[in-house]
Amino acid sequence: MHLPATGARRRSPSGDSNKLRPEDRPVHDWYRFVLSFPPHLVRDYLERFGVTAAQQVLDPFCGTGTTLVECKKRGVPSVGVEVNPIAHFASSVKVDWSPEPDGLVAHAEAVAARTLAALEAEGIEDAPLFLNGPNGQARRALPAERARLLLADSISPLPLHKTLVLLEHLERSRDERYERHERLALARALVTSISNLQFGPEVGVGPARADAPVVEPWLAGVRAMADDLRLLRERRDVPARVLRADSRGPLWAAGPTGVHSRHLDEVLEPASVDAVITSPPYPNEKDYTRATRLESVLLGFIRTRADLQALKRSLVRSNTRGVYRGDDDDRWVAEHPEIRRIAAEIEARRIALGKTSGFERLYARVTTLYFGGMARHLAELRAILRPGARLAYVVGDQASYLRVLIRTGQLLASIAEALGYQVLGLDLFRTRLATATREQLREEVVVLRWPGERG
């Protein structure tokens, strides 16, 4: 495979290249993953690909909607595909700029007043370090099955109690014009200020706090949303939609006869996508459902362990906790020599090191399943791409599996080329320090072109 030189697109290796810039905060900051790729990267590729308002952009792993929001800001129609229910919800809300800002704030302020009055009647103030009332007991908690889904100690009893009171009053005062935005503001407040969660390369739980304000950060988030809606009202009608689906295809959807599968070209018109800008999962041991577990459970997107298992089954196999008997995406790369070599090296190192846990035994298999899932995705995608469509996939090298280096970008490019795509280059976006090896790993943008013929 020939990879053209792309030095002109290279960036500083500093981690700052992945941060959200102050000027990008409107809408993007409503709710986003800590390690989301930045809006300015989307802008760069929209400009490089020459995307106009007469075209359509797809993000098949849209997460919390970075590509979709940036397209909407620039007047470009877009569509996203996302299977994680809380991320699908977030991206759907972030491209809905229809609420009347003053009405949104007025409704939220009324809910806040009712919630604070209810808490005051219980002897509870919505202020930090206030111990929980005369009897010293938080009064509400999640049902046991839902509570077991949370990371241990991810939220303290009193902030949880106050959050559940707020949710109750949101439901009592439910207004369909505003409820989705209000709930998303609560999701953001949960992970940024209410909970005990800490975010770095992985999600973790910090020291438990006896209390934290709930109503105040939630209301501040709603007011910030209203400010952004006023700022961007001229762009509110730019088309943007989000499909709840597995990007590997076929998609599934609920209909009058139950849940059924649909292929991507049954939902989107054939040859209707002019550009793809996305960042799929990387092959590592990161369980992406952990990072959104708290808000997913509290807002009711995940209620049972069966819900959680169903979500994991629908994701690209990027970690061993999401591997299941019967998975067969690896058949898509069964003859790929470099992927076979990497899998064999991982397994040989596992044996040499005497690693025998159930998860360690899956390291080689999850590597082949990951690249097989991405091959399946790229094959499914071809039917909806317009001839000449350009694609940008942000991916990173990995060394999570016993320090065996996985050049994700190079492998994804070779898979795409075998499926008939033209590889235009690998642009270095940034470098990052590997947790396991302390070496610098490349994070790259795989740039492709679909010529319009099956390979």
N, C-alpha and C positions, 0 to 999 in steps of 0.2 A: 504494500500500500504506500503510495506517495503522499506525503503531507507537505503542502506548500508552506514556505516560510511566512510567518505572520507577525514578525517583530514589531510592526507599526502599531499593533493593537495591544502590546504588552503594557502592563501597569506596574506601579510600585509594588514590591512584595509585601508591603506593610499590610497588617490586618485592617487598617483604617479604610481600605477600599471596599470593605463589606459593611461599613456602618451606614446607618440612615442619616442623611444630611438634614440639617435644620429646615431647609427649603422644601424637603420632600415629606415632611411630617403630615401635612393635611391628608386625611383619609388613610394613608399607609399606616399611620400610627394608631388607628382605631383598635387594631389587634393584629399582631404579627408574631411569627416565630422568631426567637432570638437569633437564630442563624439563617434567617431568610436572605436570599440574595437581594442586592439593593436596587432601588428604582433606577438609579443612574445607569446601571448596566443594561436594563431594559431599553432605556432611551438610546444608548449607544447603538444597540442592534436594530432598533426601529429606524434610526437614521442610516445606518450602514446598509440595511436591506431596502431602503427607499420606500418604506411602507406609507401609504396614503390613506385618507379617509374613505376611499372607494374600495379598500381591501379589507380582509379579515385576518386577525391574528388568533392563533390557538395556543393555549397553555395546557398541555395534557396532564400535568402534575401541578395544578395551580395553587395548592396550599392555601395560603391566606390572601391570595389575589394580587400579588405584586405586579405581575404582567398586566392583568386586566385593569387594575386601577390606573396604571401608567398609560395604557392605551386610551382609556376613557378621558383622562386629562388632556390627551393630545388629539382627541376627536376621532380615534380609530376604533371601529367595531371589533369586538373580541368575544371569544368563547373559552371557557375553562372546563376542565374535567378534574374532579376530585372525589375520592372515595371516603376519606375521613369525615364523618358527619359534622364535627365541630368546625373543621377547616372549610368544608363546603358551605356551612352556614355563614362563617365569617366572610368568605369571599363574596357570597351572594349579597350580604348586607353592604359590604364595602363598595359595591357597584350600583347600589340602589340609592340614588340621590334625590328621591322624590319627596321625602318628608318636608313639611313646612317647618323651618327652623324654630320660629317662635312657638309654634304649637307643640313641637317636640319638647322644648325646654319647659313650657308651662305644664305639660302633662307629667314630666319627670319630677318637677318641683312639687306637684300635688302628691305624687306617690311618695316622695321623700318625706313630706310633712306627715303623711299618715303612718309611715314606717317609724319615724322618730317618736310620734305620739304613742304608738303601740309599745315601743321599747321603753319609753319613759314610764308607761303604766306598769311595766314589769320591774322598774327600778334599774334600768340599764341605760347608760349613756353611750352615744356613738362617738367615743373618744378613746385614744390609746391609753393603756395602763389603768383603765377603770375596771376594777374587779366586778364580777358579774352579779351585782344586785344583792339584796338583803339576805337571800338564802344561800348565796355563794354557788349556785348551780345553774349552768346553762340549761335552758328548758327544752331545746329542740335538737334533734340529731337525725341523721339519715337512717333509713331502714338498714338492718344489719347487712343484707346482701349487697346493697349499694356501697355501704361504708367500707366493706372488704375490698372493693375495687380501687380505693384510693391508695396512694403511697402513704405509708404509716407516718402520722404526725404532719401531714402536708398542710393541714389547717387546724388551728386550735379550737377547742369547743365553743368558746364565746364568739369569736368571729364567725364560726359556722352557724351558730344560733341566729346571729344578726342577719347573715346572708339568707337564711331560710325565711326569716320574717320579711325581708325585702322581697324575696321571690313570691311569697304569699300575697303581698300587696300589689305587686306587679300583675299577678294573675287576677286579683279582684278588680283592679282598675284597667284591665286589658283593653288596649285600643290598637286595632290592627294597623293603623297608620304608623305607629311608633314602637310597637312591642319588640320587633326584631332589633332595632337599633339600641333600645334600652337593654335588652338581654346581652347584646354584644359588648356594650359598655361595662356590664357586670363581669363578663368573661375576662375582659382586660384588667379590670380592677382586682379580680381574684388572683391573677398570676403576678401582678406588679406590686400590690401593696397589702392585700388582705391575708394572703396565705403565708406559709413558712417556706415556700419553694425558693430555690436558688438555681440560676441558670448559668452554665458555662458551656464547655463542650457537651456536657450531659446535664440532665435535670437532676437536682438533688434536693434534700430537705435540710434546711438550716436550723438553728436553735429555735425552739418553740417559743412563741410570744403569747403571753397571757391574753392580750387583746390587741385589736387593730381596728381603726375606723373602717366602716363599710359604706354607709350612705354617702358620706362626703366624697370619697374618691370616685364612686359610681356617678354621682351627680356631676362632678367635674368632668368626667369622661363624656357624658351626654352633652354638656355645654360646649365642649371642644368639638364634638361632632356637628353641632348646630353652627358653630363658627365656620367650619369647613364647608358645610352645605351652602351657606351664604356666599362664600368665596367662589364656589365652583358651580353655581346655579346655571350658568350658561351652557355647561357641558352635561347637564343631568339627563338629556335625552339621547346621548350617544349610546348605541346598542352594546350591551354586555350581558352575558348570561353564563350560568355555571351549571354543568350537568353532574349529577351524583352518579359516579361510575368508576369502574376499574379501567384504567387507561390501557391495560394490556388487551382489552376487548375479549369477547363481546361485552357490551355494556348491559346492565340490567336495569329494569325500571318497573314501577308498580303500575298496573293497569286494571281495568274492570274485571279481568279474569285472573288476577293475581300477579305475582312477580314473574317476569319473563326476560329473556336475554335479547339484547339488540346490539348489532354491530355498529361501529362508529359511523359507517356510511349510511346507516338507516336513520341516524339522528341528525347528522350533518350532510349537506348536499355533497355529492361527489365533486371533486376538484373545486372545492369552495374555500380552501384555506391557502392564504398567500404567504404566511410566515408562521413559524413556531418559535417561541421563546420560553424556555422552561428550565427548571432545575429538579431532576428526579432524585429519589433517594440514592445514597451511595452504598456500596457493599461493605458493611461494618457491623458491629454488634450493638448499634443504637436501636432501641425499641422506640420507634417514633410515637407510639400510642401513649408512652409514659409522659411525654412532654405536655400532652393535652388532657391528661386523665382527670384532673381536678375539675376543670370547667365542663368537660364532657359529661361527667357524672352529675354535678350539681345542676346543670341546665337540662338534664334528662336525655341527652343524646345516647348515653350508655347507661342502662339500668341493671343489667344482669351480666354474669360471666359469659353467657351465651352470646350476648350482644358484642362483648369484647372479642370473643373468639371469631365471630363472623367478620368483624372488622379486620382482624389480623389476616384472615384467610383471603381477603380481597386486596391485600397490599402486595406490591412487588416484594419478593423474598429477599430482603436486604439484611436480615439478622436471623440467628438460629432460633429465636423465640417465636418466629413466624413461619417455621417449616412444618409441614404436615405430611403424613403418609398419603400417598397418591399424587403429590405434586409432581408435575412432569414438564415444567418449562425448560428443564435442562436439555430436553431433546432438541431444542432449537439450536444449541451450540455443541452438540455431541461430537461434531467433527472439527471443531475449531482448535487448532493445535496449541495455541498459546494459552487458552483457557484450560485445556486439558493438562498442560504442563504445570500451570499454577495450582490447580486442584491437586495434582499428584505431589507437588512440593509441599503443600500444606499438610496433606495426609502423612507424608513421610516424616515431616518434622514433628507432627503430633505423636507418631509412634516412637520416634527417637527420644522425645522428651517425656514419654510415659504419661501423656495426657489422656485420661480415660472417661471423663465425665460425659454425660449424654450430649450436652451442648458442644463440647470440644470435638466429639465424633462427627458433628454436623458441619464443621467449618468448611471442609472441601465441598460438600454438597450445596451449602447455601451460596457459595461462590458461583457454581455453575447455574444454580436456579436463578440467581440475580441476573446474570448476563443473558440467560435464556428468556427471562421475562422481558428484558429490554428489547431483545430481538423480536419477540412476539409483538410487542408494542409497535416497533418500527415497521413491521410487516403490515399490521392492521392499519397503520396510519396512511399508507400509500394511496388508498382509494380516495381520500378526501383532500389530498394535496393538489393544488393547481400546478401544472407544468411550470418549472422554473421556481417553485417555492423555495424559500431559504429557511433554514432551521438552525437554532442555537441551543445547545444543551450544556448547562453548567454542571460539571461533575468534578469530583476530586479523587486523587490517588489515595489509596488506603494501605494500611499495614496492620489492621486489627487482628488478623488471623495468624497468630504465632510469628508475627513480624515478617511475613512473606509480602513483598511489595506487589501491589495490584495497581497497574497503570490504567485506571478506569477510562480516562479519555481516549487513550490509544486503542483500547479494546473495543469501546463503543464505536469508534470511527471504523474499525475494521469490520465489525458486524454490519454497520450501515452500508459500507461499500459492497459487501457481499449481497445485500438486499437491493442493490441497484441505485443507491444514493451516490452522489459525487461528494467527496470529502474536500472541502475548501480550505481547511486548516484547523489547527488547535491553537487558540489564543490563550496565553497565560493571563489569568485574571488576578491571581494572588498566590502566595505561598503561605503555608501554615505549619505549625510545629506538631509533629506526630506525638501523641500521648505515649505510645509504647516505645518508640525508638529515639525520640527527641530529634529526629531528622526533619528537614524541611520537605513537605509534600506539595505537589503542584495542584492547584485548583484551576481548571481550564474550561474554556468554552469550545465544545466541538461544533464546528460550523459545517453545515451540510447544504446540499442543493438536491431537490428532486427533479430529475430531468423529464419525467412524464412517462417513462416506460418502465415496466417491471424488469428487474434484474434477473 
